[in-house]
Amino acid sequence: MVESRVALSEVEYEPPADELEEQVAAVMAEVLDVDQVGRRDSFYDLGGGSLAAIRICARIERALGCRVDPTVLLDHDELADFVEQIRLGAG
């Protein structure tokens, strides 16, 4: 059953700002089994851990063709920050 992000995150929902953020948010929502992921939502608040980070990064690689090390997500846990690291070529 998909969890509502409202029950997990204390920050107000801010929608993804562009297509890349939307794509990554969709992957994160699917792996974390939440209804949506906002720009300032913390991966940890939504139930993320090391195994989920590995799954998210593997799906991003398949979907977008860019390799992202799971430690990047663990260190930059908000969607907007994580996507910025992807843009900078973090791998």
N, C-alpha and C positions, 0 to 999 in steps of 0.2 A: 504494500500500500504506500502510495506517495505521501510523504510528509509535507505539511505546509511550512514554508520558510519562516512565516510569521511566528510559528511556535518555537523556532530555533534561534532566530537572529533578533537582536535588540535594536539594530539599526533600521532606519527607514529605508524602504526599497527604492533603489535608484537603478533604472533599467540600463542594460548594456548600451554603450555609446556608439558602437559601430558594428560592422559585420563580424570582425574578428572576435570582439567581446561577446557577441551573440552566439557564435559558434562554440567558443570555449565555455560559455555559461551553459549551453545546452548539454555539452559533454559532462560538465560537472554535475548538473542537475540529474542527469541520467544515472551516473555512477553513485551519487550520494542519495538517490531516491527522494529528491525534493522537487516541489512543483516549479520553482524558479530560483535563479541565483542573480543577485543584484551586484552592482559594481563594488559596493563597500561591504558585502557579506564576507565574513571570514570562513574559509574552508573548514577550520576547526569547529566553529559554532554550528556548522551544518552537518557535523558528524564525521568529518574527514580525519584520516590518519594515514600512516605510511602506505598501507596496502591500497587504499583509495587513491593516493597520490600516484602510485605506480600505474594503476588502471587508467586514471585520467590522462596521464602523459602518454601511455601507449595508444589510447584512442585519439589523442590529438595528433600523434605521429601518423596514424593511419588516415585520419580525416584531412589533415592539413599538409602532411608531408614534411613537417619539421620536427626534429628530435628535441625534446625538452626533458632535462633530468628532473626526476621527482623532487630532488632537494630544492629546486627553484620554487616549486609550489609550496613546499614546507617552509621556506624562508620568506616567501611573498604570498601570504595566504588570502589576501583580498583579491577578488577577480581583476579589478583594474590594474593593480600592481603586478599580478601574475602575467597578464596580457602584455603589459609594458615590457616585462622581461623577455617575453617571447619575441616582441618586436625588435628588441635589442640583440636578439640572436643568442639568448642564453641557452646553453645546451648542456 
